[in-house]
């Protein structure tokens, strides 16, 4: 891996990646019945996470 160049991302991109990763965990908690769909939607809205409506 020494041949790979350093990749840097703007802080906004890193912040969104962290939010999306955390939200993915929340979706799994919803699928497991640990939180409700309403709670999941509240979290998405509160943290401005773009979510596709299924």
N, C-alpha and C positions, 0 to 999 in steps of 0.2 A: 504494500500500500504506500510505499514511499514515493511512488510515481504520481500519486493523485494530488492534484493541486488543492490548496485550501479553498473551501467554498464558504463565503460569508453571505449572510442574509441580513436585510434591514431589520431593525428591532421590531417593526410592526409585523413582519412576516413571522418572526420567531414567536411573538406574542399570540398571533392567531393560531399557529401550530400547537402551542401549549393549550389554548382554549379548546381546540378541536379534539386533541387527545383526551383531555379531561372530560369533554362532553361524550366522547365515545365510551368512556368508562361509565358515565351516567346512563347512557343508552343500554349498556349491558345490565346495569342494576335494575333498570325498568323491565327489561326482558326477563330478569330473574325474579321479578315481583317484589323487589326491595323498595322501589319508589313507584309512584303512580305516573301515568302518562301526563296528567295535569302538572305534576311536580317537574317532570322533564321539560315540558313546554315552558313552564315558569323560569326554569334555569336558563333555557335557551334565550328567552326574551330578555331576562335580566342581564345576561352577559353578552348580548348582541351576537349570538352564534347563528349563522345562517343554517336553516333546517329545511329540507324538502318535506312537504306535507305528503304523507302516504295515505 
